[in-house]
Amino acid sequence: MARRYSILVLLTAVILAGISVIKTVEGDDMSPSIMSGDYILVAPTGSLVPGDVITMRDPLDRKKTILRRVMAVGGQSITVAEGHIKVGNRRLRAAAMGDLGDHLVAQETLWAKKPAIGAQWLTRRRAEPISRWSADAVTIPEGEVYVMADDRDGPLDSRWWGTIPIDAVLGVVKLRIGEPHTWRSRIEALAGTPPLGT
């Protein structure tokens, strides 16, 4: 009963906060954090912070809407090398979670002001052959963001497109509802973490 009450309170708060769209996710670009068939509640774009999940037009197919995670915002730098990500001078914390089919699952965590824990999410990479992608260091211009898919080996993202103008963002995902699995609950409020600096 307490769980149903907390879900009802959360949904009410989300609706009062200005949620404008409920969508069903298609595709696994953000798996295993957000999976095909999940429901997401999307709010209008406001101030974006690293860790936020956004909806945006696919730069290669403007008729298609996709999800991506903001990894860095204007004024920050990001380096992607050998499977590790460094935002500013801080490397994202990554903890191995286990296997999911042919993929290795990790939990990434942004740094936050102590004692707070930064935004956390799940990513996946192919187990065999071991994936070793990299991208040169990028400084994000003001008014733009650097985005990545949580499935790090399949979908395209800022490693190929470059940074994305904030005005290309359609909305910010605030809530996900879907089938639970080993590393995620049925319902999850989503929020990023304000940058700690460069």
C-alpha positions in Angstrom: 0.0 0.0 0.0 2.8 2.4 0.9 4.5 1.8 -2.5 1.2 2.5 -4.4 0.8 5.7 -2.4 4.4 6.8 -3.1 3.9 6.2 -6.9 0.7 8.2 -6.8 2.4 11.1 -5.0 5.3 11.0 -7.5 3.0 11.0 -10.5 0.9 13.9 -9.1 4.1 15.9 -8.4 5.4 15.2 -11.9 2.1 16.3 -13.5 2.0 19.5 -11.4 5.6 20.2 -12.4 4.5 20.7 -16.0 4.9 17.3 -17.7 3.4 17.7 -21.1 3.9 14.3 -22.9 3.7 10.6 -22.1 5.5 8.5 -24.7 6.2 4.8 -25.2 9.9 4.1 -25.9 10.8 2.3 -29.1 14.2 0.8 -29.5 17.0 0.0 -27.1 19.4 2.9 -27.7 19.2 3.7 -23.9 19.1 0.1 -22.7 19.4 -1.1 -20.0 18.3 2.1 -18.2 15.4 2.8 -20.5 14.1 -0.1 -22.6 11.7 -0.6 -25.5 8.1 -0.6 -24.2 8.9 1.7 -21.2 6.6 4.7 -20.7 8.4 8.0 -20.2 7.0 11.4 -19.0 8.7 14.3 -20.8 8.8 17.9 -19.5 9.5 21.0 -21.6 13.2 21.7 -21.9 14.6 23.9 -19.2 18.1 24.2 -17.8 19.9 21.0 -18.8 22.5 19.3 -16.6 24.8 16.3 -17.1 22.8 13.0 -16.6 19.6 14.4 -18.0 17.9 12.2 -20.6 16.5 14.3 -23.5 14.3 13.7 -26.5 15.6 15.2 -29.7 15.3 14.9 -33.5 17.6 12.4 -35.0 20.2 14.5 -36.9 20.3 11.9 -39.7 16.5 11.5 -39.9 14.6 14.6 -38.8 11.2 12.7 -38.8 12.5 10.5 -36.0 12.6 11.4 -32.3 15.4 9.7 -30.2 16.5 9.6 -26.6 20.1 10.5 -25.5 21.8 11.3 -22.2 23.4 14.7 -21.7 27.0 14.0 -20.7 28.4 17.5 -20.7 27.0 21.1 -21.0 28.4 24.4 -22.3 31.7 25.4 -20.7 32.6 21.8 -19.8 35.0 19.5 -21.6 34.6 15.8 -22.2 37.1 13.1 -23.1 36.0 9.6 -24.2 38.9 7.1 -24.3 39.2 3.3 -23.9 35.7 3.0 -22.6 36.1 5.6 -19.9 34.6 9.1 -19.8 36.1 12.2 -18.2 33.9 15.3 -17.8 36.1 18.3 -16.9 38.9 16.9 -14.8 36.7 14.2 -13.2 36.4 10.6 -14.5 32.8 9.2 -14.2 32.7 6.5 -11.6 31.8 3.1 -13.3 31.0 -0.1 -11.4 30.6 -3.4 -13.2 27.1 -4.8 -12.6 27.2 -8.1 -14.6 26.1 -9.6 -17.9 23.0 -9.0 -19.9 23.0 -11.3 -22.9 26.0 -10.4 -25.1 26.6 -7.2 -23.2 28.5 -6.1 -20.0 26.4 -3.8 -17.8 28.0 -1.0 -15.8 26.5 1.7 -13.5 28.0 5.1 -14.2 27.8 7.9 -11.5 28.4 11.6 -11.9 30.4 13.4 -9.2 28.3 15.5 -6.8 29.0 17.7 -3.8 29.5 15.5 -0.8 27.6 13.9 0.8 25.2 13.8 -2.2 25.4 11.0 -4.8 25.4 12.2 -8.4 23.0 11.0 -11.1 23.4 7.3 -11.8 22.4 5.2 -14.8 23.2 1.9 -16.5 25.2 1.4 -19.7 26.0 -1.6 -21.8 28.9 -2.6 -24.0 29.4 -5.6 -26.1 31.3 -8.3 -24.3 32.9 -9.9 -27.3 34.8 -8.5 -29.1 35.7 -6.1 -26.3 34.7 -2.6 -27.4 37.4 0.1 -27.3 36.0 3.3 -28.7 37.4 6.7 -28.2 36.9 10.3 -29.1 39.1 13.4 -28.9 38.7 15.8 -26.0 35.9 18.3 -26.8 35.1 21.6 -25.1 31.3 22.2 -25.2 30.3 25.6 -26.6 27.8 27.6 -24.5 24.2 26.8 -25.6 25.1 23.3 -26.7 25.4 19.8 -25.1 27.3 16.6 -25.7 25.0 13.5 -25.7 25.5 9.8 -25.6 23.4 6.7 -25.8 23.5 4.3 -22.8 24.0 1.5 -25.3 27.6 2.6 -26.1 28.3 0.4 -29.1 25.3 0.6 -31.4 23.6 4.0 -31.7 25.1 7.1 -33.0 25.6 10.1 -30.7 27.9 13.2 -30.2 31.0 11.0 -30.8 29.9 11.1 -34.4 27.6 14.2 -34.7 29.5 16.6 -32.4 27.7 18.8 -29.9 24.0 19.5 -30.2 22.4 22.9 -29.9 20.0 23.2 -26.9 17.3 24.5 -29.2 17.3 21.1 -30.9 16.2 19.5 -27.7 12.5 18.7 -27.6 12.1 17.8 -23.9 13.6 16.3 -20.8 12.6 12.8 -19.5 11.5 13.1 -15.8 10.0 9.7 -15.1 10.4 6.1 -16.5 7.9 3.3 -15.9 8.6 -0.2 -17.2 9.2 -3.8 -16.4 11.8 -4.2 -13.6 14.9 -6.3 -14.1 18.0 -7.2 -12.0 19.3 -3.6 -11.8 16.3 -1.4 -12.1 12.9 -0.9 -10.4 9.5 -0.6 -12.1 9.4 3.2 -11.7 12.3 5.7 -11.6 12.4 9.5 -11.3 15.2 10.8 -13.6 17.3 13.8 -12.9 20.8 14.9 -13.8 23.4 16.5 -11.5 24.6 20.1 -11.7 28.2 20.4 -12.9 30.9 20.6 -10.2 33.1 22.6 -12.6 35.8 21.9 -15.1 
